[in-house]
Every structure is written in C-alpha cells, then in structure tokens.
Amino acid sequence: MSQLTAFFALPTPGLFVGRRKLLATVRASPMVLLSGEAGVGKSRLVVESLLDSGLPVVVAHCDDLREPQPLGPLLDGLRLAHATGTLPPLRTPDPVTGVLARLLPPLADQLPPPLPALPGPDAERMRLLRAAAALLAALAPLALAIEDLQMADPATLELIDHLGAYPVPGLKVLMTVREGSFPAGWQPSPAVRRLRVPPLTRDEVGRLATALLDRPDAGAFATHLYERTAGIPFLVEEVVRALTDGDMAAIRQHPDTLADVAVPALLRDVLHARLRHLDEPAREILGAAAVLGQAADPRPLAAITQTDDGTILAALQQARAAGFLHQRDGRLWFRHTLARQVLHELLPPVTRRHLHLRTARLLEEQQPRPYARLAHHYREAGSPADHVRNAEAAADLATARGDDATAARFLLGTTAYPGLPRPVRVRLAAKLGRSAIESVAQASAIPVMRELVADRRLPPGARGELGLALGRMLRQQGEARAGYEEIERAVPYLRQDGRRARALAVLSAPDTVVGRHLTEHQARCAEAAVAAARSGDPSAVLAVEIARLSLLLESGDPAAGPAIAETAAGLAGNPRERARACLNWAQGALHVGDLELAATMLATGRQLVDDADYERLRPLVELTSFGLDLATDRHAGLEQRLLRFLARPYRLPLAMPDARLYLARLRYRQGESEVAEQGMREVIAEAERVGAVWPLIPARTALAELLLARGSRADGRAEATAALALVAGKGLPAWGRDAARLLA
C-alpha cells in the first residue's frame, strides 16, 4: 500500500473504473470540492488525481469527536506528515507563522518566534488563518486534502474561504463532503470548483466486478449487482467480497451460477452474513472496536471487553482475514466508515450502551480529559447527566479557544433533555446564547432559544438575557420584526442596567422595522442614556452615545456630521468600537444621501478592520462599499463583487436583501430592465415578510424609478407613494428625498 493511500485511510486500491473526465477536471482545478454518497469513491478520486502529480500531500481528516481546536484537522495532518517524513522542507516562513509554534511543537524550531497576543478572539482567529496560509505557502508546492468536510470546525471552513480569496501559489486544495451534509450555513466560495461524484454506471459495475472476480465476463451477475448496489463502488466491493469468501473454485468452474446468487441489497446484510464466519468472541470484540472508533487498538479493546491480550489479537486477525479491517501505519483500521457504522448498529442496544459506558469510564482516566469523546460516549450510553457535564466542558474549552460555533454545537446537544434541572438548563441556554450570537450556529440555535424563552418557569433575569440573545440572533438572520419585538419583550426583565442600556440602544436604531416612529426611537434612546448613566459602565455609555448620533444622522439633523467626526476621533483608543461605529455611521450617511460623510466613515472603518483583522466586520465594509460605489457611479467590477458577496450569505445574513437590491439597481443601470425589476420585487417581498423598513423604502423607490422610465406612470407613482407612506410612518423625511423627486 502506498503512503498516499495510507494517508487517506484506504485499503490497497483495486481497479479504478470510469470517471476519466471527472478525474481530468480534478487534476486541472486548483481548488476542488467533491460531493457524493458515502462509499461512492470521493477519497479514491482524490488519491488518483494526486498519484502522478509529484506533489507532497497533507491530509486533514475532519472529525466531530476531535477535541475543540481551531484548524485541528490541518494541524493533525501537518504533524502526521512531519512524523512520516513526507512534509516538504520549510522555506523561510512569514513572521506571522510564529503563532503556530505552540500548536505545532515538531515544527517549532523552524518557525519564527511567537507573536504577542492581539486584542480580542476575532483578531486572533484571523491571524491564525493568515499564519496557516503563510505556512502552506512556505511548504508549497503542496497538495492539501481535507476529508469529510461536513464535520469541519469553523476555522477550517474560514481557512478554505481565505485560500479562495487569497490563493497560495503552488497549493492545490482537494476537499470531500458527504452529499446533502454541507456544514450548517456554509457554502464554498466561487473560487472552489464543485464537482459531484456519481455512482458507477451499469457497464462500469460490470468492469469492476469482472476485475474483482478475476473473470473475463461476469455476465448477468453484473447487471444484478448494479441493480442491488446502485453503483456504489464500496458496496460492489463488499458484495463481491462476501461472495468470494465462499468456494471460489466452484464459482470459477461455474460462472453462470453467479447470475442466480441473491445479492443482498444493503451493506448491513452483507456484513451480517460475513460476521457468521467469525467465532463468537471475535464478533463481540469487533463490535466493541466499532464502538471505540475507526481504529481497532488492542489495549483499549482489552479494557472495555475485559478480555486477555491473546484473545483480542486472535479476534482482530480473524476480522482482518474476513476483510473487516486493514493495516495502516502499524495499526488496524476499519476498511470504511460505513462498515464501522453498520457494525455499530448491528450490536444489540443494551450491549451497545454498555460498551459506550465502559469506553467513557476508560476515557475518564486520561489527562487531559477528552471532553468531546466523553460527551459522545455518554450520550450513546444513555447517561444524560454525564453527557451534559462533558459537552458543557467541551463547549467551555471551545469558547476559550475562540471557537464559538463549535461551542454552540456542543451546547445544542445538551438542550434536548426535558428532565434537566432548571438552573442547569438556564445556565446552558445562557452559554448557548453567547456562543451562537456571532457564529454560523445561529440558525440551529434559534429554535432551541425560542423554546427556552417560551418556558414560563424561567426566572425573570434568565428570560431577559435569553430573550435579548434570541432577538439579536433573529435580527442578524434578517428577521427584523421578530428580532426587534423579542428584544422589546426582553427589556423589562433585564436586571443589569448596562445590559438594559445596550438593548434599548438597539431598539433606538430606526432603520430596522416598520411601524415604529422616530419619536419612539428617540424615547428608547433617552431610556438607554438613563440606564447607561446609572450602570456606571463606560462601554454602555459609549454604545448609547453611538446610537444617539446614528439617530441624529438618520433624522437629517445637520449637527450630526460634525458631532460624529468629533466622536469618531475620540474613539481612537477603542478600535473595535470605533470600527463598528464608523461603519454604522457610513450606512446612515448613505441612507440620507451624505456621500462625503459616508466615504470618510467607510475609509476609517475599513482601515481599522484591515489593521486589526476584525473579520466579522469585513462583510459590513464590503456592503457599505457597494452602496457607496453605486451612489457615485463606480461600476467597474461591482457586479462580480456583489455576486461573490451573495454567494456566501452565512457571513452576514441580514445584509443579503441590501446586496440583492444593489445588484438589481446596478443591472437596471446596465439596461437589464426585466432582470432588475424581478430582483427589486423579490427584495420588496422579502422586506415586507420580515418587516424590515430598510431596504423596503429604497427598493420601492428604485422600482418606481424603473416603472416610470418604462412609461408605467400609474404603477410607478403608486410605488413612490408607498415609499413615502413608509417614510412618513417613520417620521424620517430624509429617507424620502428620491421618492419625492419622482413624484414632483
């Protein structure tokens, strides 16, 4: 077996059948994502594409049972390549790679000195991504293969996005993902070539079966085999293996009898039949190995089965001879994840739970404690309290390492138990709210948070905190009205004045929902100022002052510009808040048509984001620049930038309607009237559904302009009038200048 196939956890590969065009496309593409059913041959295609490339390979296996560590799959892959001597020489690396020294001890003496900490986990995470990209550049030419992307940690997904936006010369990136199992909320960037690996055709199954059976023609059996396996190569191999475990001599003498063999339709049936060739101790030990994981290691097996070493080794050799296991790097592994999963499911439920419990008890002895694996085994063992305890510890570890999305994933798994003590449930929900608020886990967390907030037994303080977190998540997902109203309901229950001040500051923003007049926003802002002053918290006071100036700007007050400039200068010692404030003010300036202020605030915000790597603010920089470029007729490259932005909605879901409106307006100016009209109407429908006043007003205004230019005077005036009615409902005449001009 070659080193390459060993890295991919593949047994010795047999004949590679079909898919030549697909293989050529993979070889020609610098970034490829292969999707397909389990067992369809995604990893095999990656191996084939690299066999004659001459490229050294780093394989990053994603695994949701790995302990929380940003970029864990890549770090493990680099360590393995170094240990096996296949990592290429490291050229002079960029100084930023020094942050990897503590994460890659084998390479520490080749890396620059560690760098000082940055302010905030967002900046640290972005520097880690840049360091990883710089290290890959120092190792290139190189192939990076990322397996099972459906289980990737958020930082690995961000690294893929980073490599798509900033390609590394000489780096080839190959990824595999289970079909229909994309990471929640994530989509690959346009730089990634997406290819589906289909099942084998009938003829290809015949060729594979002919080669596996060592017969020139498998006849009708190949057709039968294709129908029963749906062309999945792994199933074809397993079925043929099950047949050839019998009397091969008889099959070779009478090949026609193959057509009459009742081939099992499911892998479960194939493996169950093959298990009968093992004695009872070997079957029990193989089942225990399926509980442990993909590797079948004798020592833990002996511990959880309470069996002597000799019996364990004899059982593993039986399993290997029967084709369940294969050897790689001195260890025995299951031939395929599917096979292990099926063997796990074949265990009697009581036995399965008992083995998981024993495995967990064994892992309890390890230091440091493997919280992720402990949580998994206790959950499978049916031990809710132990599962919750370890899942919460894994979430805390992920949070400490700046991985909010992974923390949210662990916490989401703890909320399904109805019998949890209320204090525990409240504590977990609070942590879930904090971890999900800025992560791609929001969409999954929102239903859970809604259910928790609806629980009338919640203590008032918890109701306020959870309601505020839920409201913020809904708003960030683009549910303007639902989010606003959830925060409104939460405010009376917020006990801390600082938290109340921040919540009221959010409600003072006028560009969120329809049905709230300027006077109501002003009242909220005044309440926020009182709560902030009472709290004595400078950050709360600052948040309210930023909101007050935003409200002043949106109302068209001429004093807003000078006050904003002065306050922005005074925020020099607080770069993150300054960046957020400047970008919010740039957006407000666009709303009221103050393009000079918008440009100034955008330039300041963009510089702060670039200097400190505030990656979570970068989508807001991009969105604001789209609006400013459109307003100043800078159209070069704008359509491509908008399309790239829209291709990754998970980065800033609430901004998608604005971006779609900008694209529709741009296409109208390019003469694509029908496409533009459809886009505008879609934005209007979505904004009305979620109750978002912005971009509803500019969308109706843009549609009015298009209809009037086309000669549809009545329809155009109706849209402009509807826009002005919304403006009047908000009490913000500055927002209606363009609609008023159309009616003049």
Secondary structure as GFF3:
##gff-version 3
##sequence-region A 1 744
A	DSSP	alpha_helix	3	7	.	.	.	ID=ss1
A	DSSP	alpha_helix	20	28	.	.	.	ID=ss2
A	DSSP	beta_strand	31	36	.	.	.	ID=ss3
A	DSSP	alpha_helix	42	50	.	.	.	ID=ss4
A	DSSP	beta_strand	57	61	.	.	.	ID=ss5
A	DSSP	alpha_helix	72	83	.	.	.	ID=ss6
A	DSSP	three_ten_helix	95	100	.	.	.	ID=ss7
A	DSSP	three_ten_helix	105	110	.	.	.	ID=ss8
A	DSSP	alpha_helix	121	139	.	.	.	ID=ss9
A	DSSP	beta_strand	142	147	.	.	.	ID=ss10
A	DSSP	three_ten_helix	149	151	.	.	.	ID=ss11
A	DSSP	alpha_helix	154	165	.	.	.	ID=ss12
A	DSSP	beta_strand	171	178	.	.	.	ID=ss13
A	DSSP	beta_strand	193	196	.	.	.	ID=ss14
A	DSSP	alpha_helix	202	213	.	.	.	ID=ss15
A	DSSP	alpha_helix	220	229	.	.	.	ID=ss16
A	DSSP	alpha_helix	233	244	.	.	.	ID=ss17
A	DSSP	alpha_helix	248	253	.	.	.	ID=ss18
A	DSSP	three_ten_helix	255	260	.	.	.	ID=ss19
A	DSSP	alpha_helix	267	275	.	.	.	ID=ss20
A	DSSP	alpha_helix	280	292	.	.	.	ID=ss21
A	DSSP	alpha_helix	298	305	.	.	.	ID=ss22
A	DSSP	alpha_helix	309	321	.	.	.	ID=ss23
A	DSSP	beta_strand	325	328	.	.	.	ID=ss24
A	DSSP	beta_strand	331	334	.	.	.	ID=ss25
A	DSSP	alpha_helix	337	346	.	.	.	ID=ss26
A	DSSP	alpha_helix	349	363	.	.	.	ID=ss27
A	DSSP	alpha_helix	371	381	.	.	.	ID=ss28
A	DSSP	alpha_helix	384	400	.	.	.	ID=ss29
A	DSSP	alpha_helix	404	412	.	.	.	ID=ss30
A	DSSP	alpha_helix	422	436	.	.	.	ID=ss31
A	DSSP	alpha_helix	442	453	.	.	.	ID=ss32
A	DSSP	alpha_helix	460	476	.	.	.	ID=ss33
A	DSSP	alpha_helix	480	490	.	.	.	ID=ss34
A	DSSP	three_ten_helix	491	493	.	.	.	ID=ss35
A	DSSP	alpha_helix	497	507	.	.	.	ID=ss36
A	DSSP	alpha_helix	518	535	.	.	.	ID=ss37
A	DSSP	alpha_helix	538	554	.	.	.	ID=ss38
A	DSSP	alpha_helix	560	570	.	.	.	ID=ss39
A	DSSP	alpha_helix	575	592	.	.	.	ID=ss40
A	DSSP	alpha_helix	595	612	.	.	.	ID=ss41
A	DSSP	three_ten_helix	615	617	.	.	.	ID=ss42
A	DSSP	alpha_helix	618	631	.	.	.	ID=ss43
A	DSSP	alpha_helix	638	646	.	.	.	ID=ss44
A	DSSP	three_ten_helix	649	651	.	.	.	ID=ss45
A	DSSP	three_ten_helix	653	655	.	.	.	ID=ss46
A	DSSP	alpha_helix	656	669	.	.	.	ID=ss47
A	DSSP	alpha_helix	673	690	.	.	.	ID=ss48
A	DSSP	alpha_helix	693	710	.	.	.	ID=ss49
A	DSSP	alpha_helix	713	730	.	.	.	ID=ss50
A	DSSP	three_ten_helix	733	736	.	.	.	ID=ss51
A	DSSP	alpha_helix	737	743	.	.	.	ID=ss52
###
